[in-house]
Amino acid sequence: MEQTLRDRYEVVIGLEVHAQLLTQTKAYSSDINAYGSAPNTNVSAITLGHPGTLPVMNRRTIDFAIRLGLACGCNIAPTQHFARKNYFYPDLPKGYQITQDTTPICTGGQILIRTDNGSQKSIGLTRIHMEEDAGKSIHDVDVYDTLVDLNRAGTPLLEIVSEPDLRSSTEAYNYLTEVRKLLRYLDICDGNMEEGSMRCDANVSVRLVGAKDFGTKVEVKNMNSIRNVQRAIEFEIIRQIEALESGETLTQETRAFDAIKGCTISMRTKEAANDYRYFPEPDLPPITVSVAQIQEIANQMPALPHVLFERYTKTYGLSDYDAYNITDQKGLALYYEALISETKNYKAAANWLMGEIKSYLNENGIDISEFPIAPGRITALIALIDEGKISNSIAAQRLFPALFDSSETPLEIAERLNLIQSSDSSVIEAFISTVIEQNQDEVARYRNGEKQLIGFFMGQLMKVSGGKADPKAANGLLKQKLDS
């Protein structure tokens, strides 16, 4: 599509995120909430909706919803009711879903994202409400039949509904990234979209730039990766613009995304709220949330990524790039917090975390939680560099690898490997004399005006000294000898 045509239209996007909660049991029963169990083993008469069974609210689900609401700056409703949302699917054994309709636990609030140009933007939230998941229909195991696994039925969910504030597929990508990051920081959802523990529906419409009314909304359902959400939105933008330009009338409908073909496919016309026949859930009493309960949860809240980002950039002087990458994963942020509790060299701590440590994690395919070196040993390494006892290159090339094979302190390892730098001028002068003697041609060029060769001589000096010459002391002495 030509950019000039694309630029005539504005895209309007709202996202609905379903996050499975990390509770030990399901939303309304004591059935185990676990991924990967044998099919249809984490079920009971309550999950299956047998006559005479009664649901019981999982208190942990309420706490998790409040935790997310506080993190997003939402209003927490003091009293809420549950409702039955009626629809038939083979993997919904009761024939209805217990959810919240008119009284969601959280309303308002926002998620802060980065826009296409890198600036910050607030995406409003309409609501966050509690509900239960359905089971899972499996279409690709049996050639002739669809199989149903009801282990997921009754799993507690939070549905996070955004305002239609997103204006590009990149903003949608960044929004989902921030939502997943927040869920992980709060320890309420693992955010693994490939396992279905976080899923997204995208509501997409287009309108001419400057138009006041929204265009016809199309919902793309149940995408299993953030990248696929972005791809589906891009496809819909082009499809809808081309349809409007050709004189077609868009239909409000639900579509699925084919990740292999990169296109959306019509599933059904979009249901209206009255199609679900919402009515009050008679078997669950109203939920009351007290101010004391909210305050207790607020007191236990961890530092959130946007708060850490501000602290790292404004207080510790890190670049936006470093701060963003450190706060991208909660584990990295926690490790960095442990580092800076023992050193005030914030930049060096960030460099080691995002450099040698991150490289080690990537090379070995492990998470920071599995990193075998305690933060205190890394800060001791940083202290040796700051004190001028070892160079940064020697620390990275020799001392850091040695930490994995020894329980000694970095100083003890440096002494054992004879890595401690010398600032003794007589020792350094002996190294300089060797370098000058071995590189007479370069000395002549330097003295004829090629002063940039000082870098070459410093490299040779560090090579001859085995990295033990103090660079600061050596640089001055080297220039003095070469200029004499």
C-alpha positions as CSV (number, residue, x, y, z in Angstrom):
1,M,0.0,0.0,0.0
2,E,1.3,3.5,-0.9
3,Q,2.2,5.5,2.1
4,T,0.2,8.5,0.9
5,L,-3.0,6.4,1.0
6,R,-2.0,4.9,4.4
7,D,-1.5,8.4,5.8
8,R,-5.0,9.5,4.9
9,Y,-6.3,7.1,7.6
10,E,-6.0,6.9,11.4
11,V,-6.0,3.5,13.0
12,V,-7.8,3.1,16.4
13,I,-6.9,0.1,18.5
14,G,-8.1,-1.3,21.8
15,L,-6.7,-4.4,23.4
16,E,-8.2,-7.0,25.7
17,V,-5.6,-9.1,27.6
18,H,-6.5,-12.3,29.4
19,A,-3.9,-13.2,32.1
20,Q,-4.0,-16.6,33.8
21,L,-3.2,-16.1,37.5
22,L,-0.4,-18.0,39.3
23,T,-2.7,-19.3,42.0
24,Q,-2.3,-22.8,43.3
25,T,-6.0,-23.7,42.8
26,K,-8.7,-22.6,40.4
27,A,-11.0,-19.6,40.6
28,Y,-14.0,-21.2,42.3
29,S,-12.8,-24.7,43.3
30,S,-9.9,-26.4,45.0
31,D,-8.8,-28.1,41.7
32,I,-5.1,-27.8,41.0
33,N,-4.1,-24.9,38.7
34,A,-1.1,-26.2,36.8
35,Y,0.1,-26.2,33.3
36,G,1.3,-29.4,31.6
37,S,-0.6,-32.0,33.5
38,A,-2.1,-35.0,31.8
39,P,-5.3,-34.1,30.0
40,N,-8.5,-33.9,32.1
41,T,-6.8,-34.7,35.4
42,N,-7.1,-31.3,37.2
43,V,-10.9,-31.5,37.2
44,S,-13.7,-32.1,39.7
45,A,-17.5,-32.0,39.7
46,I,-17.3,-28.3,40.4
47,T,-15.1,-27.6,37.3
48,L,-17.4,-29.8,35.2
49,G,-20.5,-27.9,36.5
50,H,-22.4,-30.9,37.8
51,P,-25.8,-30.2,39.3
52,G,-25.8,-29.5,43.0
53,T,-22.2,-28.2,43.0
54,L,-21.4,-24.7,44.3
55,P,-18.5,-22.4,43.5
56,V,-16.3,-20.9,46.3
57,M,-14.3,-17.7,45.6
58,N,-10.5,-18.0,45.6
59,R,-9.3,-15.2,47.8
60,R,-6.0,-15.1,46.1
61,T,-7.6,-14.1,42.8
62,I,-9.0,-11.0,44.5
63,D,-5.6,-10.1,46.0
64,F,-3.9,-10.4,42.6
65,A,-6.6,-8.2,41.0
66,I,-6.1,-5.5,43.6
67,R,-2.3,-5.8,43.2
68,L,-2.6,-5.1,39.4
69,G,-5.1,-2.4,40.0
70,L,-2.8,-0.6,42.4
71,A,0.1,-0.9,40.0
72,C,-2.0,0.7,37.2
73,G,-3.5,3.5,39.4
74,C,-7.0,2.0,39.1
75,N,-10.0,2.7,41.3
76,I,-10.8,-0.4,43.4
77,A,-14.5,-1.1,43.7
78,P,-15.5,-1.7,47.4
79,T,-18.3,-4.1,46.4
80,Q,-18.6,-6.3,43.4
81,H,-21.0,-8.9,42.1
82,F,-20.4,-11.8,39.8
83,A,-22.4,-12.6,36.7
84,R,-23.0,-15.6,34.3
85,K,-22.0,-15.0,30.7
86,N,-23.8,-17.6,28.7
87,Y,-22.4,-19.2,25.5
88,F,-21.8,-22.7,24.3
89,Y,-18.5,-24.1,23.4
90,P,-17.4,-27.8,23.7
91,D,-14.7,-26.8,26.2
92,L,-17.0,-24.8,28.5
93,P,-18.7,-27.6,30.5
94,K,-21.1,-25.4,32.5
95,G,-22.4,-23.7,29.4
96,Y,-21.6,-20.3,31.0
97,Q,-18.6,-18.4,32.4
98,I,-18.5,-16.8,35.8
99,T,-17.3,-13.3,35.3
100,Q,-17.9,-9.7,36.3
101,D,-20.2,-7.6,34.3
102,T,-21.5,-4.3,35.8
103,T,-19.1,-4.2,38.8
104,P,-15.5,-4.9,37.7
105,I,-13.0,-4.9,40.6
106,C,-10.8,-2.2,38.9
107,T,-11.8,0.7,36.7
108,G,-9.7,3.5,35.2
109,G,-5.9,3.5,35.5
110,Q,-3.3,3.5,32.8
111,I,-0.3,1.7,31.3
112,L,2.7,3.9,30.3
113,I,4.3,2.9,26.9
114,R,6.9,4.3,24.5
115,T,5.5,5.5,21.2
116,D,6.9,5.1,17.7
117,N,9.2,8.1,18.2
118,G,10.4,7.0,21.7
119,S,8.3,9.5,23.7
120,Q,6.1,8.3,26.6
121,K,2.4,7.9,26.2
122,S,-0.4,7.0,28.7
123,I,-2.8,4.3,27.5
124,G,-6.0,4.4,29.5
125,L,-7.7,1.3,31.0
126,T,-11.4,0.8,30.9
127,R,-11.6,-2.0,33.4
128,I,-9.9,-5.0,34.9
129,H,-12.2,-7.8,36.0
130,M,-12.0,-11.3,37.4
131,E,-13.4,-14.3,35.5
132,E,-12.6,-18.0,34.8
133,D,-11.0,-19.6,31.7
134,A,-12.6,-22.2,29.5
135,G,-11.0,-25.6,28.6
136,K,-9.0,-26.2,25.5
137,S,-10.2,-27.7,22.2
138,I,-7.4,-29.6,20.4
139,H,-7.8,-29.9,16.6
140,D,-4.4,-31.2,15.4
141,V,-4.0,-34.5,17.3
142,D,-6.7,-36.6,15.9
143,V,-7.4,-36.6,12.1
144,Y,-11.2,-37.0,12.5
145,D,-12.1,-35.6,15.9
146,T,-11.6,-32.5,18.1
147,L,-10.3,-33.4,21.5
148,V,-11.1,-31.5,24.7
149,D,-8.9,-31.0,27.7
150,L,-10.7,-29.4,30.6
151,N,-7.7,-28.9,32.8
152,R,-7.7,-25.2,32.0
153,A,-11.5,-24.8,32.7
154,G,-12.0,-22.7,35.9
155,T,-8.4,-21.3,35.8
156,P,-8.6,-17.7,37.3
157,L,-8.2,-14.9,34.8
158,L,-7.9,-11.2,34.9
159,E,-9.2,-9.5,31.8
160,I,-7.4,-6.1,31.2
161,V,-9.4,-3.9,28.8
162,S,-7.7,-0.8,27.4
163,E,-9.3,2.3,26.1
164,P,-9.1,2.7,22.3
165,D,-6.0,4.9,22.7
166,L,-3.5,3.0,20.6
167,R,-2.7,4.4,17.2
168,S,-0.3,1.9,15.6
169,S,0.7,-1.7,15.7
170,T,4.0,-0.7,17.3
171,E,2.2,1.0,20.1
172,A,0.1,-2.2,20.5
173,Y,3.4,-4.2,20.6
174,N,4.9,-1.9,23.2
175,Y,1.7,-1.9,25.3
176,L,1.6,-5.7,25.5
177,T,5.3,-5.7,26.3
178,E,4.6,-3.4,29.3
179,V,1.6,-5.3,30.4
180,R,3.5,-8.6,30.4
181,K,6.4,-7.0,32.2
182,L,4.1,-5.6,34.9
183,L,2.4,-9.0,35.4
184,R,5.8,-10.6,35.9
185,Y,7.0,-7.9,38.3
186,L,3.9,-8.4,40.4
187,D,4.3,-12.3,40.3
188,I,0.7,-12.8,39.3
189,C,1.1,-14.2,35.8
190,D,4.1,-15.7,34.0
191,G,3.1,-14.0,30.7
192,N,4.0,-17.1,28.6
193,M,1.8,-16.5,25.6
194,E,3.0,-19.7,23.8
195,E,1.5,-21.6,26.7
196,G,-1.7,-19.6,26.7
197,S,-1.2,-18.0,30.1
198,M,-1.5,-14.6,28.5
199,R,-3.7,-14.1,25.4
200,C,-4.8,-11.0,23.5
201,D,-7.8,-9.9,21.5
202,A,-7.3,-6.8,19.3
203,N,-10.1,-4.5,18.4
204,V,-9.1,-2.6,15.2
205,S,-10.8,0.1,13.2
206,V,-9.7,2.8,10.8
207,R,-11.1,6.3,10.0
208,L,-10.1,9.2,7.9
209,V,-7.7,11.5,9.7
210,G,-9.7,14.2,11.4
211,A,-12.9,12.2,11.6
212,K,-14.7,12.3,15.0
213,D,-16.6,9.0,14.8
214,F,-14.9,5.6,15.2
215,G,-14.9,3.3,12.2
216,T,-16.4,-0.2,12.2
217,K,-14.6,-2.3,14.7
218,V,-13.2,-5.8,14.0
219,E,-12.0,-8.1,16.7
220,V,-9.1,-10.4,16.1
221,K,-9.2,-13.2,18.7
222,N,-6.7,-15.2,20.8
223,M,-3.3,-14.4,19.4
224,N,-0.4,-16.3,21.1
225,S,2.5,-13.9,20.7
226,I,3.1,-10.2,20.9
227,R,4.7,-10.2,17.4
228,N,1.6,-11.9,16.0
229,V,-0.7,-9.3,17.5
230,Q,1.4,-6.7,15.7
231,R,1.3,-8.6,12.4
232,A,-2.5,-9.1,12.7
233,I,-3.1,-5.4,13.3
234,E,-0.9,-4.5,10.3
235,F,-2.9,-6.9,8.1
236,E,-6.2,-5.5,9.4
237,I,-5.2,-1.9,8.8
238,I,-4.4,-2.6,5.1
239,R,-7.4,-4.8,4.6
240,Q,-9.8,-2.3,6.1
241,I,-8.4,0.7,4.2
242,E,-8.4,-1.2,0.9
243,A,-12.0,-2.3,1.5
244,L,-13.2,1.3,2.3
245,E,-11.3,2.7,-0.8
246,S,-13.0,0.1,-3.0
247,G,-16.5,1.2,-1.7
248,E,-17.1,-1.8,0.5
249,T,-19.0,-1.6,3.8
250,L,-17.1,-3.2,6.7
251,T,-18.9,-5.6,9.0
252,Q,-18.4,-5.8,12.7
253,E,-17.1,-9.3,13.1
254,T,-14.7,-11.6,14.9
255,R,-11.7,-12.8,13.0
256,A,-8.8,-15.2,13.6
257,F,-5.2,-14.7,12.7
258,D,-3.4,-17.3,10.6
259,A,0.2,-16.9,11.7
260,I,1.5,-19.0,8.8
261,K,-0.2,-17.0,6.0
262,G,0.0,-13.8,7.9
263,C,-3.7,-12.9,7.4
264,T,-6.9,-12.7,9.4
265,I,-9.9,-15.0,8.6
266,S,-13.6,-14.2,9.3
267,M,-15.0,-16.5,12.1
268,R,-18.4,-15.0,12.9
269,T,-20.3,-11.7,13.1
270,K,-19.5,-10.0,16.4
271,E,-21.8,-10.8,19.3
272,A,-23.5,-8.0,21.2
273,A,-23.7,-8.0,25.0
274,N,-27.3,-9.2,25.0
275,D,-26.3,-12.3,23.1
276,Y,-24.5,-13.5,26.2
277,R,-27.6,-13.1,28.4
278,Y,-25.7,-11.8,31.4
279,F,-27.5,-12.2,34.7
280,P,-26.3,-12.2,38.4
281,E,-24.5,-15.3,39.5
282,P,-26.8,-16.7,42.2
283,D,-24.2,-19.1,43.8
284,L,-21.5,-16.5,44.7
285,P,-22.2,-13.7,47.3
286,P,-21.0,-10.2,46.6
287,I,-17.4,-9.5,47.3
288,T,-16.4,-6.7,49.7
289,V,-12.9,-5.1,49.6
290,S,-12.0,-3.1,52.6
291,V,-9.6,-0.2,52.8
292,A,-7.4,-2.2,55.2
293,Q,-7.2,-5.1,52.7
294,I,-6.1,-2.7,49.9
295,Q,-3.5,-1.0,52.2
296,E,-2.1,-4.4,53.3
297,I,-1.6,-5.3,49.6
298,A,-0.1,-1.9,48.8
299,N,2.4,-2.3,51.6
300,Q,3.7,-5.5,50.0
301,M,4.0,-4.1,46.4
302,P,7.4,-4.5,44.8
303,A,9.2,-1.6,43.0
304,L,7.6,-1.3,39.6
305,P,9.6,-1.1,36.3
306,H,8.7,2.5,35.5
307,V,9.6,3.6,39.0
308,L,13.0,1.8,38.7
309,F,13.5,3.3,35.3
310,E,13.1,6.8,36.6
311,R,15.4,6.1,39.5
312,Y,18.1,4.6,37.3
313,T,18.1,7.5,34.9
314,K,17.5,10.4,37.1
315,T,19.3,9.4,40.3
316,Y,22.0,7.0,39.1
317,G,22.7,8.6,35.8
318,L,22.2,5.6,33.6
319,S,21.3,6.0,29.9
320,D,17.7,5.3,28.9
321,Y,19.0,2.3,27.0
322,D,20.7,0.8,30.0
323,A,17.8,1.5,32.3
324,Y,15.3,0.0,29.9
325,N,17.3,-3.2,29.4
326,I,17.8,-3.7,33.1
327,T,14.2,-3.2,34.0
328,D,13.0,-5.3,31.1
329,Q,13.2,-8.4,33.3
330,K,12.5,-8.5,37.0
331,G,15.3,-10.9,37.7
332,L,17.9,-8.5,36.1
333,A,16.5,-5.6,38.0
334,L,16.7,-7.5,41.3
335,Y,20.3,-8.5,40.6
336,Y,21.2,-4.9,39.7
337,E,19.5,-3.8,43.0
338,A,21.7,-6.2,44.8
339,L,24.8,-4.9,43.0
340,I,24.2,-1.2,43.8
341,S,23.5,-2.0,47.4
342,E,27.2,-2.8,47.7
343,T,28.8,-0.3,45.2
344,K,28.1,3.3,44.3
345,N,29.7,2.8,40.9
346,Y,26.2,2.5,39.3
347,K,27.5,2.7,35.7
348,A,30.1,0.0,36.2
349,A,27.5,-2.3,37.8
350,A,25.2,-1.7,34.8
351,N,28.0,-2.4,32.4
352,W,28.9,-5.7,34.0
353,L,25.3,-6.8,34.2
354,M,24.5,-6.0,30.6
355,G,27.9,-7.0,29.3
356,E,29.8,-10.0,30.7
357,I,26.9,-11.3,32.9
358,K,24.3,-11.1,30.2
359,S,26.6,-12.7,27.6
360,Y,27.2,-15.6,30.0
361,L,23.4,-16.1,30.4
362,N,22.9,-16.0,26.7
363,E,25.7,-18.4,25.9
364,N,24.5,-20.9,28.5
365,G,20.8,-20.5,27.9
366,I,20.0,-19.7,31.5
367,D,18.0,-17.2,33.5
368,I,19.6,-14.7,35.9
369,S,18.1,-16.6,38.7
370,E,20.5,-19.4,37.8
371,F,23.6,-17.3,37.6
372,P,26.1,-18.8,40.0
373,I,28.1,-15.7,41.0
374,A,26.7,-13.8,44.0
375,P,26.4,-10.0,43.5
376,G,28.9,-9.4,46.2
377,R,31.7,-11.0,44.3
378,I,30.9,-8.8,41.2
379,T,31.0,-5.7,43.3
380,A,34.3,-6.8,44.8
381,L,35.6,-7.1,41.2
382,I,34.4,-3.6,40.5
383,A,36.2,-2.3,43.6
384,L,39.5,-3.8,42.4
385,I,39.1,-1.9,39.1
386,D,38.1,1.3,40.9
387,E,41.1,1.0,43.2
388,G,43.5,0.6,40.2
389,K,44.6,-2.9,41.2
390,I,43.5,-4.5,38.0
391,S,42.5,-3.2,34.6
392,N,39.0,-3.5,33.2
393,S,40.2,-5.7,30.4
394,I,42.1,-8.1,32.7
395,A,39.0,-8.2,35.0
396,A,36.8,-9.2,32.0
397,Q,39.2,-11.6,30.3
398,R,41.0,-13.3,33.2
399,L,39.4,-12.6,36.5
400,F,35.6,-12.9,35.7
401,P,36.0,-16.4,34.1
402,A,38.0,-17.5,37.1
403,L,35.2,-16.7,39.5
404,F,33.2,-19.7,38.2
405,D,35.9,-22.2,39.2
406,S,36.9,-20.8,42.6
407,S,35.3,-19.8,45.9
408,E,38.1,-17.3,46.5
409,T,37.5,-13.6,46.6
410,P,38.4,-11.7,43.4
411,L,41.4,-10.2,45.2
412,E,42.7,-13.6,46.2
413,I,42.3,-14.9,42.7
414,A,44.0,-11.8,41.3
415,E,47.0,-12.3,43.6
416,R,47.2,-16.0,42.9
417,L,47.2,-15.4,39.1
418,N,49.7,-12.5,39.5
419,L,47.2,-10.0,38.0
420,I,47.6,-7.1,40.4
421,Q,48.7,-4.0,38.5
422,S,51.9,-2.2,39.3
423,S,52.1,1.5,39.6
424,D,55.8,1.4,40.6
425,S,57.5,3.8,38.1
426,S,60.7,1.8,38.0
427,V,58.9,-1.4,37.0
428,I,56.8,0.4,34.4
429,E,59.9,2.1,33.0
430,A,61.5,-1.3,32.4
431,F,58.4,-2.4,30.4
432,I,58.5,0.9,28.4
433,S,62.2,0.4,27.6
434,T,61.4,-3.1,26.2
435,V,58.5,-1.7,24.1
436,I,60.7,1.1,22.7
437,E,63.5,-1.3,21.9
438,Q,61.2,-3.7,20.1
439,N,59.4,-1.0,18.0
440,Q,62.1,1.3,16.7
441,D,60.3,2.1,13.4
442,E,57.1,3.1,15.2
443,V,59.1,5.3,17.7
444,A,60.6,7.2,14.7
445,R,57.2,7.7,13.2
446,Y,55.8,8.9,16.5
447,R,58.7,11.4,16.9
448,N,58.1,12.6,13.3
449,G,54.6,13.7,14.3
450,E,52.3,10.5,14.3
451,K,51.2,11.1,17.8
452,Q,48.2,8.8,17.3
453,L,50.6,5.9,17.7
454,I,50.4,6.3,21.5
455,G,47.5,3.9,21.4
456,F,49.7,1.3,19.7
457,F,52.5,1.7,22.3
458,M,50.0,1.4,25.1
459,G,48.7,-1.8,23.6
460,Q,52.3,-3.1,23.3
461,L,53.0,-2.0,26.9
462,M,50.0,-3.9,28.3
463,K,51.1,-6.9,26.3
464,V,54.6,-6.9,27.5
465,S,53.5,-6.3,31.1
466,G,50.8,-9.0,30.9
467,G,48.3,-6.3,31.8
468,K,49.9,-5.5,35.1
469,A,51.1,-2.0,34.3
470,D,48.7,0.6,35.8
471,P,47.4,2.4,32.6
472,K,47.1,5.8,34.3
473,A,50.7,5.7,35.5
474,A,52.0,4.0,32.4
475,N,50.4,6.5,30.0
476,G,52.3,9.5,31.4
477,L,55.6,7.7,31.7
478,L,55.3,6.4,28.1
479,K,54.6,9.8,26.6
480,Q,57.6,11.2,28.7
481,K,60.0,8.5,27.3
482,L,58.8,8.8,23.7
483,D,59.0,12.6,23.7
484,S,62.5,12.7,25.3
